[in-house]
Amino acid sequence: MPDTGTSESVRISRRRLVRGAAGGVGVMMAVSAKTALGTNICQSPSAMVSGNTSPERGAPPPCSGGRSPGFWRNPQHFNAWIGATPPTLRNVKLCPTGLGGMTPANICAQGTTAFEVWGAAASNHLASYSGTAEDSVECGSGGPFTINPEEWGLWGILAFPKKAGINEGDLLWHLCAAYLNSLAFEDYALTTAQVIDAGMALLNNQNWCPDAMSEEACGERAFTPSSFVSYISGMYDINADLNIEWCTSK
């Protein structure tokens, strides 16, 4: 299991500058986001389960809902990966702004894997994928390869969910984004430990109660896989604005 005690000093707080990826030419880009004044509400899982949506006087500022899977799978945003390792890609143009024609054959090192985070609870949902990789400067000789279920990286799952054996929008797809959000935003609605704990339960088809609540208090309000997906996806982009100096080929 990964270390969940990520220090605040290495997290991305909102409006904090993140330096560009090594080898890239940095340009200051402001990533816009909706705020908690919008239609959705950012709240902790305990508040969500308890049904408490009204902030109390003196309560801490609204939390961050983090970024969506679409943000995290964009290779241009690899410099926003804090506390997790993005993949090493082969035969990809400098500073790609999207997936373009990429396939799993463009991955030569997976980076942080789902198995490292959730163990077999994650890999049991994934499938093997085989293909042929081309030779590359980044990774050397190519040839036939197979990605086994326990070898899929977080980015590979986000970028190629069907090839990994799941569908875009599935629980594991959103969990990968939630894990990265918990590391990147110091005020994300869930802690890294909560994301791991929720995934371990929900991926095993068990309901999940936040750690601050007893099962009795949680009761029928406990998160199911579908309600958890609705919860975290409904908060995407709330208080999640970032000023990122990211890679550009210009």
C-alpha positions in Angstrom: 0.0 0.0 0.0 1.3 3.6 -0.7 2.1 6.0 2.1 -1.0 8.0 2.8 0.8 10.6 5.0 1.5 13.0 2.1 2.8 16.2 3.6 1.0 19.4 2.9 4.2 20.9 1.5 4.1 18.7 -1.6 0.4 19.0 -2.3 -1.1 21.5 -4.8 -3.1 24.0 -2.9 -5.4 26.1 -5.1 -3.7 29.0 -7.0 -0.3 27.5 -6.2 2.2 27.5 -9.0 3.3 24.0 -10.1 6.5 23.9 -12.2 6.5 22.4 -15.7 7.5 18.9 -16.4 11.2 18.3 -17.0 12.2 18.9 -20.5 9.1 20.9 -21.3 8.8 24.6 -22.1 6.6 26.1 -19.4 3.8 28.5 -20.1 1.5 29.9 -17.4 -1.9 28.5 -17.9 -4.9 29.2 -15.7 -7.2 26.3 -15.3 -10.7 27.6 -14.7 -13.2 25.9 -12.4 -16.6 26.3 -10.9 -16.8 27.2 -7.2 -18.9 26.0 -4.3 -21.3 28.9 -5.3 -22.5 26.7 -8.2 -25.2 24.1 -8.2 -23.2 21.4 -6.6 -21.9 21.3 -3.1 -18.5 20.1 -1.9 -18.7 18.2 1.3 -17.0 15.5 3.3 -18.3 12.0 3.0 -19.4 12.1 6.6 -21.5 15.2 5.9 -22.9 13.6 2.7 -24.0 10.5 4.6 -25.5 12.5 7.5 -27.4 14.7 5.0 -25.9 17.9 6.4 -25.5 20.2 3.4 -25.7 23.5 5.3 -22.3 25.0 6.4 -22.3 26.0 10.1 -21.1 29.4 11.4 -17.3 29.2 12.0 -17.0 26.1 9.8 -13.9 25.7 7.7 -14.0 27.0 4.1 -15.6 24.8 1.4 -13.5 21.9 0.3 -12.2 21.1 -3.1 -14.0 18.7 -5.4 -10.8 18.0 -7.4 -10.5 17.3 -11.0 -12.2 14.8 -13.3 -10.7 11.7 -14.9 -10.5 13.7 -18.2 -8.1 16.1 -16.6 -5.9 13.5 -15.1 -5.6 11.4 -18.2 -4.4 14.4 -20.3 -0.6 13.9 -20.6 -0.1 17.6 -20.6 -1.1 17.5 -16.9 1.5 15.0 -15.8 3.2 17.8 -13.8 0.1 18.0 -11.6 0.7 14.4 -10.4 1.9 14.9 -6.8 2.7 11.8 -4.7 2.0 9.4 -7.6 4.0 8.6 -10.6 2.6 9.2 -14.2 3.6 6.8 -16.9 6.6 7.0 -19.2 5.4 7.2 -22.8 7.1 6.1 -26.0 6.9 7.7 -29.5 4.6 10.5 -28.3 5.1 14.0 -29.6 6.4 16.6 -27.2 3.7 18.0 -24.8 0.6 16.2 -26.2 -2.6 18.1 -25.3 -4.7 14.9 -25.5 -4.7 11.2 -26.1 -4.6 11.6 -29.9 -4.0 8.2 -31.5 -2.3 6.8 -28.4 -2.8 3.1 -27.3 -1.4 1.1 -24.4 1.5 0.3 -26.8 2.7 3.9 -26.1 3.2 3.1 -22.4 6.7 1.8 -21.6 6.5 2.3 -17.8 3.1 2.3 -16.1 3.8 4.5 -13.1 1.8 4.1 -10.0 -0.5 1.1 -10.4 -4.0 0.5 -9.1 -2.8 -2.7 -7.5 -0.3 -0.6 -5.4 -3.3 1.4 -4.1 -6.1 -1.1 -3.7 -4.5 -4.5 -4.2 -6.5 -7.3 -5.7 -9.7 -5.4 -5.0 -8.7 -3.3 -8.1 -6.9 -5.9 -10.2 -9.9 -8.3 -10.0 -11.8 -5.8 -12.1 -9.1 -5.5 -14.8 -8.2 -7.6 -17.8 -5.0 -8.4 -19.6 -4.0 -6.6 -22.7 -1.5 -7.7 -25.3 0.0 -5.8 -28.2 3.2 -4.9 -30.0 5.2 -1.9 -29.2 7.5 -0.1 -31.6 11.2 0.7 -30.8 11.7 4.1 -29.2 14.3 6.5 -28.0 12.6 6.7 -24.6 12.3 2.9 -23.9 14.6 1.1 -26.4 13.5 -2.0 -28.2 9.8 -2.7 -28.7 8.1 -6.0 -29.5 5.2 -8.0 -28.1 4.0 -7.1 -24.7 1.3 -8.0 -22.2 -0.2 -5.9 -19.4 -1.5 -8.1 -16.7 -4.4 -7.0 -14.5 -2.2 -6.2 -11.5 0.2 -4.2 -13.8 -2.2 -1.5 -15.1 -1.2 2.0 -14.0 -3.6 4.6 -12.9 -3.1 6.6 -16.1 -3.6 3.5 -18.3 -6.9 2.8 -16.6 -8.0 6.5 -17.0 -6.8 6.7 -20.6 -7.9 3.3 -21.9 -10.6 1.9 -19.6 -12.1 -0.5 -22.2 -8.7 -2.0 -23.0 -8.1 -2.4 -19.2 -11.4 -4.3 -18.9 -13.7 -1.6 -17.5 -15.9 1.1 -18.9 -15.4 4.8 -18.7 -17.5 6.0 -15.8 -17.1 2.8 -13.7 -16.2 3.0 -10.1 -12.5 2.2 -10.5 -12.2 4.8 -13.3 -13.5 7.5 -10.9 -11.5 6.1 -7.9 -8.2 6.6 -9.9 -9.1 10.3 -10.2 -10.2 10.6 -6.6 -6.8 9.1 -5.5 -4.9 11.7 -7.5 -7.1 14.5 -6.3 -6.5 13.4 -2.7 -2.8 13.8 -3.2 -2.9 17.0 -5.2 -5.4 19.1 -3.3 -4.8 19.6 0.4 -8.5 20.5 0.9 -9.9 17.7 -1.2 -13.2 16.4 0.2 -11.7 13.0 1.1 -8.3 12.1 2.5 -6.0 9.7 0.7 -6.7 7.1 3.4 -10.5 7.5 2.9 -10.1 7.0 -0.9 -8.2 3.8 -0.3 -10.6 2.6 2.3 -13.6 3.4 0.2 -12.1 1.6 -2.8 -11.2 -1.5 -0.8 -14.8 -1.8 0.3 -16.7 -0.7 -2.7 -14.6 -2.6 -5.2 -15.4 -5.7 -3.2 -19.1 -4.9 -3.5 -19.4 -3.9 0.1 -21.0 -0.6 1.3 -18.7 2.0 2.8 -19.2 4.2 5.8 -16.8 7.1 6.4 -14.3 6.4 9.2 -15.7 9.1 11.4 -19.1 7.3 11.6 -20.3 4.1 13.1 -22.1 1.6 11.0 -25.2 2.2 13.1 -25.0 6.0 12.5 -24.3 5.4 8.8 -27.2 2.9 8.4 -29.0 2.9 5.1 -27.1 6.0 4.0 -23.8 4.1 3.6 -22.2 4.6 0.2 -22.8 2.0 -2.5 -20.6 1.9 -5.6 -23.1 3.9 -7.6 -23.8 6.5 -4.9 -20.1 7.0 -4.3 -19.5 7.6 -8.0 -22.4 10.1 -8.0 -20.9 11.8 -4.9 -17.3 12.3 -6.2 -18.2 13.0 -9.8 -20.8 15.6 -8.7 -18.0 17.6 -7.0 -15.6 17.7 -9.9 -14.2 21.2 -10.6 -15.6 22.8 -7.4 -12.9 25.0 -5.9 -10.4 23.2 -8.0 -8.8 26.1 -9.9 -5.1 25.7 -10.5 -2.5 28.0 -12.0 -0.3 25.4 -13.7 2.8 26.0 -15.7 2.6 23.1 -17.9 4.4 21.7 -20.9 3.9 23.2 -24.3 5.6 22.6 -27.6 5.3 26.3 -28.6 
